[in-house]
Amino acid sequence: MEEPTLDSISQPDFEQAIERYVTWASEWDGALPADVFFGVWADLQPEDRQVELRARVVEGHLQFTGASPGPLRVESNRIDLEDGRELVIQLESAQ
């Protein structure tokens, strides 16, 4: 069965749902089960922002490979960043 959405719920059903929530909230003592508390805590922690890439030189050209699946798309010497920019790394010969 599909859950109703705000767009599809009737006004009386919406008001009844709000009343049930207000009643529940007024009786709640504020206690949270440990699994809920620690689950929310984990969701609020910053993600590990480290992303591993491997680089190698193939026939004089730099090639990256990324962890799969990963947050970045990597192709040859190009890395698509999360904000939409593209990072292109060119190798230079040592003189």
Order of alpha helices (4+ residues) and beta strands (2+ residues): alpha-alpha-beta-beta-beta-beta-beta
